[in-house]
Amino acid sequence: MVNAPRVLKIDIVNQQRIKKIAVKKLKASLEESMSFLAGHLTKFSGSRSGSISVVLCDNNFIAGLNKKYLKKNTPTDVIAFELRDPGVSDYIGEVFVSVQEAVLRSPEYGLTWQKELTLYIIHGILHLAGYRDSNKEERKSMEAKQQEILRKIFG
């Protein structure tokens, strides 16, 4: 018996008005380029698939989440919440991303705001996959994986 491939499903909710975003195109490119993470993301649920919600928001919204859940009274680029319920659902978690922050920060890094936004989404999903960036070693590993995925999406 051949194992069916694992599938990563990404739902994107656009609740910001900072920039117009081609949500279907973004969703397709993320699902395709990150499908290799599906096995890792779904290992706790025992399912052959997993789903993640990505919420595109503004700085005001993400600052509220940051204050409520992380006790930091500032906007941030991305916040990921793991919401696994092993054996019950294939739902993995939620990633909240500030489009406004991507627009503001992209010039600092020489990226378009679209690439910066995609990087934030990838970063959040990698956190759900178990990647951490608490120290220099972890950060280096996570950044390498982010760049690998960005190359798959943007060439």
HELIX and SHEET records of a PDB file:
HELIX    1   1 VAL A   23  SER A   33  1                                  11    
HELIX    2   2 SER A   35  LEU A   37  5                                   3    
HELIX    3   3 ALA A   38  THR A   42  1                                   5    
HELIX    4   4 ASN A   59  LEU A   70  1                                  12    
HELIX    5   5 VAL A   99  TYR A  109  1                                  11    
HELIX    6   6 TRP A  113  LEU A  128  1                                  16    
HELIX    7   7 LYS A  136  PHE A  154  1                                  19    
SHEET    1   A 4 VAL A   7  ASN A  14  0                                        
SHEET    2   A 4 SER A  49  CYS A  57  1                                        
SHEET    3   A 4 TYR A  91  SER A  98  1                                        
SHEET    4   A 4 VAL A  78  GLU A  82 -1                                        
END                                                                             
